[in-house]
């Protein structure tokens, strides 16, 4: 069946079929052909017409294994090339979401592209969007874009989401059943401001696109950690819990309590430095021992600054502690600052504040710090 004949039939059906049925008929163009199924056809088409490697074509073909005719895919590729989408972006899009080849050009693709152009995006922009988020050719894309602009309040932020594959779940998730209920829940249950919702969308798109029951469960876990939903750390807690299962969370909490922290303190530390959940238990224990025995910290210091447990031993903790001890040995007052004051500054700020001003008092201090930073600590000590 030619593409023109197919579109003609769809046009005739418009007056008697509801929109969803029309869309179903359009997508069926990839499957309702007279010829019998040919599992290899999709793979061959992806290689020959889209330029995919055999390996990528095999993987991508699983979503369009029912493909029997090149008519609709040819129309899709022709449309993309006619509007100026470059070949590299077409290849990437098809590799990422091969069902784009079953999209209806007139009902979905053309109006969706027109919507993006209406918002001021160039063809070059749109080409990049297609590569990163080929889901923009779904039927409800225009409605979803209007929704996101209302939430984000900015076409510029929308552009950031569209051009990054990390946010693809936001554009492939059901609007009415998932996205809208989730954002309503966060606003109504936790009074999240528009700013915090935007931040959460950027930090944890997987959370926003989760099923509503899953989002509610994760929010409950954050509350059980003792993180107040009005605090600035609530967003951090939601973000990390979106990617950590309950077993891992329990193991990390148990490890922190086993080295002397209360469960409330452990929960507070995790909310302030969620990446603690990604550290091996043994490493956390070793760093805690070093901070107390070598750096003069106490438990409260670490609770207030849990990021101390995140810094590298060899490149940060040990070299800077050596400088602190050398300053202390000369009775220099700055050495009495909290250990966190030595660890948190950037490299440039640390050297300018704690090393260079005291080079005349401790000749070779800068060299000692440089050696310690590269693992040469024997001579320094």
Buried (B, 14 or more C-beta within 10 A) or exposed (E): EEBEEBBEEBEEEEEEBEEEEBBEBBBEBBBEBEEEEBEEBBBBBBBEBBBBEEEBBBBBBEBBBBBBBBBBBBBBBEBBEEBEBBEEBBBBBBBBBBBBBBBBBEBBBBEBBEBBBEEEBEBEBBBBBBBBBBBBBBBBBBEBBEBBBEBBEEBEBBBEBBBBEEBBBBBBBEBEEBBBBBBEBBBEEBEBEEEBBBBBBBBBBBBBBBBBEBBBEBBEBBBEBBBEBEBEBBBBBBBBBBBBEEEEBEEBBEBBBEBEBEBEBBBBBBBBBBEBBEBEBEEBBBBBEBBBEBBBBEBEBBBBBBBBBBBEEEBBBBBBBBBBBBBBEEEBEBBEEBBBBBBBBEEEEBBEBBBEEBEEEBEEBBBBBBBBBEEEBEEBE
